Amino acid sequence: MGKTASDKFLAESEIKSFDLAHRATIRTNIDKYEEAFSNGKRQFKNLENAKTKAHLIKWKVMENLDRYLLEFESNFQKNGGKVIWANTIEEAQAEILKIIQQKKSRQVIKSKSMATEEIDLNSFLDKNGVKAIESDLGEFIVQLLGQAPYHIVTPAMHLSMQEIAELFHKHFQTPLDATPEMLTQKARELLREKFLESSVAITGANFLVASSGSIAITENEGNARLSTSFPSTHIAVVGIEKLIPNLSDLDLFWPLLSTHGTGQHLTVYNSILSGPRKEHETDGPEEMYVVLLDNGRTELLAQKEQREGLYCIKCGACLNVCPIYQNIGGHTYDTTYSGPIGSLITPHLKGMEEFKHLSYATSLCGKCTEVCPVKIDIQKMLLLNRRDAVQQNLQPALEKKTWKIASYFLQKR
């Protein structure tokens, strides 16, 4: 009998917990985040009020998700865009490949997207003769290593400066003592030509705006903006939960995401894309598609007590404050979404039976709930996941037997 996901998680957790070099790298990067976050949140006169407002907006969207999805589709199509509904990973992969093959493209340029990680797009395209090139620096680094992103926001968080310098030296013959600026410049040189060579770009989106039929992308490197400007075809892969009602809501959500994600008041590049290039416009794609990804989200939506998990704006703040994540890191979870929010949503997206163990990967300290910019009660949701696993009779045999014996003796008192 092969190892279960739980067995692998426990084994890898033990290894990472005693890897002092790994923990030191994570601690250094999280210390930098904590300082930036402490400074960044001062921009809010009343942060709790802002978080409460964001929570209520996301509550309204989730309670009326079908209406907002149709509103987005209608408005995006009026703008000349095309919407593709994908219920599963396989449907999303097939539809994206179909577009790429229609364009006779053997290479696509990508910007950072957790949704494409969720559907394992790079590996799928590679098997079908299409090379996907990551243009985000962190994603570019982990792609060179053949690894998945380590963190929702900072994919290469687990690597030291020296390790990255050695990686670039191995692949591109840069000096071993290269500075961060030198490595960034080298990556820019390599990627610029890829933007010009690629006829298809694939991105994610931070938000879908229902009232205008737009996607909103926030970033620091400008690679997403280049991805959506040069190639003739743009495909955005976005989870159906990313909706907000109006453009004016970005005035709240963009600063919340930036501050909780990186400690900035606002990230450097913020783009609103409402469809393909118009006749009078000089840049942008000739065709634009939005792939609306379900992949288990409606299953979570059906769980009235846990649907709050869909409010998540993928800032990664709960990972940064989590004592479990700080000790075992991101790859140990072996899921697209790690940390507290990943432990909450993954059992619903990928199956409670295989991933119920993640709901126990918590100290229940409540730091994740406290930091969440949309006030998801993650701590409570994890306990509800545990309850569901028990009600579905999914707990291990030894645990069942232990509680049965305990119950017997307690009743004899």
Secondary structure, 3 states (H helix, E strand, C coil): CCCCHHHHHHHHHHHHHCCHHHHHHHHHHHHHHHHHHHHHHHHCCCHHHHHHHHHHHHHHHHHCHHHHHHHHHHHHHHCCCEEEEECCHHHHHHHHHHHHHHCCCCEEEECCCHHHHHCCHHHHHHHCCCEEEECCHHHHHHHHHCCCCCCCCCCCCCCCHHHHHHHHHHHHCCCCCCCHHHHHHHHHHHHHHHHHHCCEEEECCCEEECCCCEEEEEECCCHHHHHCCCCCEEEEEEEHHHEECCHHHHHHHHHHHHHHHHCCCCCCEEEEECCCCCCCCCCCCCEEEEEEECCCHHHHHCCCCCHHHHHCCCCCHHHHHCHHHHHHCCHHHCCCCCHHHHHHHHHHHHCHHHHHHHHHCCCCCCHHHHHCCCCCCHHHHHHHHHHHHHHCCCCCHHHHHHHHHHHHHHHCC
